[in-house]
Amino acid sequence: MKCLYKLVSQLLIVSMVLVPFATQAGMIGTDQVVASAAAQANRDKVVQFVNRSDVAKQLEALGVKSTDAQARVAAMTQEEINTIAGKIDTLPAGADDSGWWWAAGVLVVALIIYFAYK
């Protein structure tokens, strides 16, 4: 029995010498927690945007599969995610600035001029 105790104690001594103690505890600042939460919220916002059915249809119309788009979002850096999340918030809902309003404006002006001089 003494031999077993001696063997176990020697193994413990060797393991304590060979295994470094690198574990440290530290305080986490509030700004780090808030930044982490905001980063995760932005990533969730972009993922939810890409998963929307209307966005998926538009991406497929442009030749991008929805699974590829999700993989691209997963591979983005946090800076890219923050940029896209900021653009999602500032884009007008359902608007397409393709110049149709110019044509409508010209048509309205032409009708006014036509009926004014008739």
Backbone as a ProteinNet text record, in pm:
[ID]
protein_1_A
[PRIMARY]
MKCLYKLVSQLLIVSMVLVPFATQAGMIGTDQVVASAAAQANRDKVVQFVNRSDVAKQLEALGVKSTDAQARVAAMTQEEINTIAGKIDTLPAGADDSGWWWAAGVLVVALIIYFAYK
[TERTIARY]
81	0	85.5	199.8	289.7	343.2	363.8	415	314.3	185.6	81.5	77	87.8	86.9	207.1	319.8	442.1	428.3	372.6	354	257.3	146.6	48.2	107.8	179	238.5	343.3	421.4	520.3	451.9	344.6	269.7	210.1	159.5	104.8	213.3	328.9	440.6	484.3	497.6	538.8	433.6	306.2	201.6	195.6	220.9	219.8	337.8	448.4	565.5	547.7	494.2	484.2	364.5	255.6	135.8	139.8	149	157.2	20.4	24.8	-96.9	-115	-191.6	-208.6	-347.4	-425.5	-561	-558.3	-621.1	-628	-771.3	-809.6	-942.2	-925	-1015.6	-1007.8	-1145.8	-1152.2	-1278.3	-1306.3	-1430.2	-1473	-1546.4	-1505	-1566.5	-1704	-1783.3	-1918.5	-1914.7	-1817.4	-1807.8	-1780.9	-1706	-1680.4	-1806.7	-1884.8	-2009.1	-2108.4	-2119.9	-2213.3	-2170.5	-2040.7	-1991.5	-2018	-2000	-2025.6	-2173.6	-2260.1	-2403.9	-2448.2	-2393.3	-2429	-2380.2	-2261.2	-2207.2	-2295.5	-2339.7	-2426.3	-2562.2	-2613.6	-2743	-2732.8	-2621.2	-2602.5	-2592.2	-2520	-2506.9	-2644	-2722.4	-2856.8	-2945.5	-2931.1	-3012.5	-2982.5	-2853.8	-2815.7	-2860.5	-2846.1	-2888.4	-3039.2	-3115.6	-3261.1	-3299.6	-3225.3	-3253.2	-3231.5	-3122	-3091	-3190.8	-3245	-3339	-3481.6	-3510	-3644.9	-3675.7	-3801.6	-3839.6	-3825.4	-3860.2	-3848.3	-3703	-3616.7	-3473.8	-3417.2	-3457.2	-3409.6	-3452.1	-3575.8	-3622.4	-3540	-3512.3	-3433.8	-3291	-3232.4	-3097.4	-3093.5	-3194.5	-3200	-3220.9	-3294.8	-3311.4	-3179.1	-3092.5	-2960.5	-2856.7	-2897.4	-2807.8	-2733.9	-2778.8	-2713.6	-2809.3	-2765.9	-2848.5	-2855.9	-2966.7	-2983.4	-2881.9	-2845.2	-2745	-2608	-2577	-2451.3	-2450.3	-2563.5	-2572.8	-2555.8	-2615.8	-2601.6	-2457	-2391.4	-2251.1	-2163.4	-2195.6	-2118.6	-2137.5	-2258.6	-2283.2	-2206	-2202.7	-2129.8	-1980.1	-1929.2	-1785.7	-1744.2	-1839.1	-1807.3	-1740.9	-1655.7	-1595.5	-1698.9	-1669.1	-1763.4	-1778.5	-1673.8	-1681.5	-1776.5	-1768.6	-1859.3	-2004.2	-2023.7	-2157.6	-2214.6	-2133.1	-2180.6	-2217.3	-2140.3	-2169.8	-2302.8	-2322.3	-2445.2	-2565.5	-2549.7	-2660.3	-2699	-2601.2	-2631.7	-2704.9	-2669.8	-2738.7	-2880.6	-2902.4	-3037.7	-3128.8	-3077.3	-3158.2	-3189.2	-3099.9	-3119.2	-3188.6	-3200.5	-3265.8	-3415.7	-3476.8	-3621.5	-3691.6	-3799.6	-3871.8	-3946.6	-3916.6	-3988.9	-3963.7	-3866.1	-3841.8	-3742.8	-3765.1	-3674.2	-3649.2	-3532	-3500.1	-3445.2	-3534.9	-3491.2	-3525.9	-3578.6	-3604.6	-3746.6	-3836.6	-3975.8	-4045.3	-4003.2	-4068.9	-4040.8	-3925.9	-3897.6	-3997.8	-4021.8	-4116.6	-4256.8	-4295.7	-4427.5	-4435.9	-4329.2	-4326.4	-4337.6	-4265.3	-4272	-4412.4	-4473.7	-4609.7	-4708.8	-4697.1	-4787	-4769.5	-4645.3	-4619.4	-4673.3	-4654.3	-4705.4	-4857.3	-4924.5	-5070.2	-5119	-5048.7	-5087.1	-5072.8	-4960.8	-4938.7	-5041.9	-5073.1	-5168.6	-5306.7	-5353.3	-5487.1	-5491.9	-5377.7	-5375.1	-5389.2	-5332.8	-5335.8	-5441.5	-5524.2	-5628.3	-5745
-118.6	0	125.3	116.6	230.5	260.4	160.3	175.1	251.2	221.7	291.7	439.5	471	610.7	684.5	618.2	679.7	705.9	612.1	627.6	741.2	746.6	852.4	987.9	999.1	1127.8	1170.3	1078.1	1112	1158.2	1090.2	1131.9	1271.4	1301.1	1434.1	1540.8	1511.9	1607.5	1633.8	1528.6	1543.8	1621.4	1591.6	1662.4	1809.5	1841.8	1981.7	2058.4	1992.6	2058.6	2077	1976.7	1981.2	2061.1	2065.4	2135.7	2278.6	2377.2	2514.9	2563.9	2652.1	2712.6	2847.5	2848.6	2970	3030	2978.6	3029	3154.8	3259.4	3385.2	3435	3498.4	3559	3710.2	3776	3921.5	3981.1	4109.6	4181.4	4215.2	4205.2	4243.2	4375.5	4472.6	4603.8	4605.8	4701.5	4715.1	4743.4	4824.2	4856.5	4732.7	4638.2	4513.9	4429.9	4425.8	4348.6	4411.2	4544.7	4615	4599.2	4610.7	4594.8	4453.4	4355.6	4217.1	4194.8	4251.2	4235.6	4306.7	4425.8	4499.6	4425.9	4368	4292.6	4172.2	4102.5	3986.6	4029	4142.2	4192	4229	4291.9	4326.6	4201.6	4101.7	3976.9	3909.9	3908.5	3850.1	3926.1	4059.4	4141	4108	4093	4061.6	3920.8	3826.4	3688.4	3683.3	3754.3	3755.8	3822.9	3926	3994.3	3900.7	3825.3	3732.9	3617.5	3580.4	3468.5	3506.6	3635.3	3675.8	3620.9	3587.2	3523.4	3617.9	3746.7	3839.1	3865.7	3869.3	3888.6	3763.9	3646.3	3521.9	3511.4	3552.7	3549.7	3644.2	3763.8	3860.4	3810.9	3750.7	3696.5	3584.2	3498	3390.1	3444.3	3555	3618.5	3674.6	3712.8	3764.1	3652.8	3528.1	3414.7	3368.6	3410.8	3370.7	3280.7	3159.9	3068.9	3119.6	3090.6	3138.9	3074.1	2950.6	2885.5	2950.6	2992.9	3062.8	3198.3	3267.4	3397.8	3382.5	3278.9	3255.5	3222	3146.1	3113.1	3237.1	3325.2	3450	3538.3	3544.5	3624.1	3564.9	3434.2	3369.2	3394.7	3416.1	3436.8	3583.2	3674.4	3817.5	3855.8	3957.9	4011.6	4096.3	4129.2	4207.6	4348.9	4403.2	4536.9	4536.2	4433	4421.7	4404.6	4324	4303.2	4434.4	4512.1	4639.6	4736.3	4737	4824.4	4786.7	4659.2	4613.7	4636.2	4609.9	4631.1	4778.9	4867.3	5009.7	5048.1	4984.3	5012.8	4958	4846.1	4789.6	4888.5	4954.5	5049.3	5176.3	5215.8	5342.6	5328.7	5208.8	5191.6	5213.5	5277.3	5294.1	5160	5140.8	5013.6	5005	4905.2	4878.5	4976.9	5062.3	5162.7	5110.6	5152.4	5118.6	5246.7	5301.3	5428.4	5400.7	5361.3	5327.4	5434.7	5546.8	5656.3	5665.3	5580.8	5585.4	5711.8	5766.8	5887.8	6005	6004.3	6109.9	6102.6	5983.4	5966.3	6008.3	5973.9	6013.3	6164.8	6226.8	6372.7	6442	6392.6	6450.4	6433.4	6318	6293.8	6389.6	6411.7	6503.6	6645.4	6689.9	6824.3	6837.2	6736.1	6740.7	6748.4	6674	6680	6817.4	6875.6	7009.1	7111.2	7104.9	7198.6	7174.7	7050.4	7017.9	7074.9	7049.2	7096.4	7247.2	7305.6	7449.6	7528	7480.7	7552	7497.5	7411	7354.2	7445.1
0	0	0	72.2	75.2	-63.6	-141.4	-277.8	-364.5	-344.1	-420.2	-383.6	-254.1	-211.1	-267.2	-266.9	-317.7	-468.5	-542.2	-686.8	-718	-646.8	-670.5	-636.5	-528.1	-491.4	-592.8	-645.1	-747.3	-877.2	-915.9	-1035.1	-1017.1	-899.4	-873.5	-877.6	-823.5	-825.9	-970	-1049	-1188.8	-1267.3	-1245.8	-1319.9	-1279.9	-1154.2	-1111.9	-1170.4	-1190.6	-1249	-1399.2	-1466.7	-1612	-1663.2	-1589.6	-1634.6	-1579.3	-1667.3	-1618.1	-1569.3	-1474.2	-1423.1	-1493	-1601.2	-1680.4	-1665.1	-1576.9	-1560.3	-1476	-1529.3	-1456.1	-1459.4	-1354	-1347.7	-1349.5	-1416.9	-1423	-1434.1	-1413.4	-1422.9	-1569.4	-1607.2	-1741.3	-1727.7	-1806.7	-1800.5	-1864.6	-1823.5	-1877.2	-2026.5	-2069.6	-2212.3	-2296.7	-2244.7	-2317.7	-2328.6	-2223.6	-2225	-2320.5	-2317.1	-2405.4	-2550.8	-2577.5	-2714.8	-2765.8	-2680.8	-2720	-2747.9	-2664.4	-2684.8	-2812.2	-2837.8	-2959.6	-3083.3	-3074.9	-3188.3	-3219.6	-3116.8	-3138.5	-3192.6	-3145.6	-3194.4	-3342.5	-3382.3	-3523.3	-3609.8	-3562.1	-3638.3	-3652.8	-3545.3	-3552.3	-3649.7	-3652.8	-3743	-3888.5	-3922.2	-4060.4	-4097.2	-4004.8	-4032	-4054.9	-3971.8	-3989.5	-4120.9	-4160.1	-4286.4	-4404.5	-4401.4	-4510.8	-4513	-4398.9	-4391.9	-4431	-4447.8	-4488.7	-4627.4	-4648.6	-4775.1	-4893.5	-4877.1	-4989.5	-5025.5	-4925.7	-4953	-5019.6	-4972.9	-5033.4	-5178.9	-5209	-5348.3	-5435.4	-5383.4	-5459.7	-5479.9	-5377.3	-5392.1	-5494.8	-5494.5	-5592.4	-5733	-5745	-5875.5	-5925.8	-5832.8	-5869.9	-5884.7	-5859	-5878.9	-5755.2	-5636.6	-5511.7	-5435.3	-5404	-5324.9	-5181.4	-5116	-4978.9	-4884.2	-4910.1	-4824.9	-4842.8	-4966.6	-4990.2	-4921.1	-4924.1	-4858.3	-4708	-4650.1	-4506.6	-4471.5	-4557.8	-4533.5	-4543.1	-4636.6	-4649.9	-4527.5	-4476	-4355.2	-4237.4	-4228	-4118.3	-4127	-4248.1	-4266.2	-4256.5	-4241.7	-4236.8	-4105.1	-4114.1	-3992.2	-3919.8	-3795.6	-3717.3	-3773.6	-3829.9	-3891.2	-4011.3	-4093.3	-4207.8	-4161.7	-4058.5	-4003.8	-3952.2	-3879.9	-3825.8	-3937.6	-4045.7	-4158.8	-4223.8	-4247	-4311.6	-4219.7	-4090.4	-3995.8	-3992.3	-4002.7	-4007	-4133.8	-4245.1	-4371.2	-4370.6	-4304	-4295.1	-4222.9	-4120.2	-4044.9	-4124	-4215.4	-4284.6	-4419.5	-4473.1	-4602.5	-4590.8	-4691.8	-4687.5	-4710.2	-4642.6	-4651.7	-4783.5	-4862.9	-4985.8	-5097.9	-5086.1	-5189.5	-5291.5	-5414.8	-5522.7	-5600.2	-5584.7	-5648.9	-5788.6	-5878.3	-6013.4	-6114.8	-6072.9	-6163.8	-6213.7	-6167.5	-6211.9	-6166.2	-6055.1	-6006.4	-6098.4	-6167.9	-6266.5	-6381.5	-6428.7	-6538.6	-6495.4	-6375.2	-6324.6	-6310.3	-6264.6	-6251.1	-6386	-6484.8	-6619.3	-6676.5	-6653.5	-6701.8	-6636.9	-6507.1	-6436.9	-6489.2	-6506.9	-6559.1	-6701.5	-6783.2	-6920.3	-6922	-6834.3	-6827.1	-6780.6	-6684.9	-6637.6	-6750	-6820.5	-6931.6	-7041.6	-7071.5	-7176.3	-7142.8	-7019.7	-6982.8	-6956.1	-6921.9	-6897.6	-7028.8	-7136.5	-7264.3	-7360.3	-7317.4	-7404.3	-7418.7
[MASK]
++++++++++++++++++++++++++++++++++++++++++++++++++++++++++++++++++++++++++++++++++++++++++++++++++++++++++++++++++++++

